Amino acid sequence: MSYLLPKLKRKKEVDEVIKKTEDLVLVLRFGRDDDLVCMQIDEILMKTSHDLSKMAAIYLVDVDSVPVYTKFFDISLIPSTVFFFNGQHMKVDYGSPDHTKFVGTFKTKQDFIDLIEVIYTGAMRGKLMVTSPIDQANITKYELLYKDI
């Protein structure tokens, strides 16, 4: 289903989208088109893109094509989804140590829709960090490991 969503293949394209997307939540899914878990999240993103078109712009970013952003956002697990609003990186408290990105896939379309609504309303009120409405049971658990610190 990833062929139905726009793809960003270069750093310059990612920079342009971040700068030019106004008054919408920018959703950047970092992953690979041939990964099964990425295919699951892509299906959810594709099915909700029309419903959320007034609140969000959704793009796919291949982790191998844009290594600068892969390193900047510390994308070590895929898929990872990063959110922006008016060029500002939006952080979400998922109840995990990392608030910069959502790691894994959304269990349901409604989880993703609820998250976008919370990010959008929070951003419109000037907040840079919001609390996730997703049930903790539906959030992928992982450990943060810091190497060579």
BELQUI-V258163 format. One line per field, one symbol per residue. ss: DSSP state (H for helix, E for strand, C for the rest). psi: psi as a letter, one per 40 degrees, with the letter a starting at -180 (. if undefined). A space follows every 50 residues. Layout:
ss = ???
psi = ???
This chain:
ss = CHHHCEEECCHHHHHHHHHHCCCCEEEEEEECCCCHHHHHHHHHHHHHHC CCCCCEEEEEEECCCCHHHHHHCCCCCCCEEEEEECCEEEEEECCCCCCC CEECCCCCHHHHHHHHHHHHHHHHCCCCEEECCCCHHHCCCCCCCCCCC
psi = eeeeiiiheidddddddddehifihhhhhhaidehddddddddddddedd dededihhihhhdddgddddddefgdhiihhiiihfehhhihheeidhed ihhaihdiddddddddddddddddeeiehihhehhddehhhihhhhif.
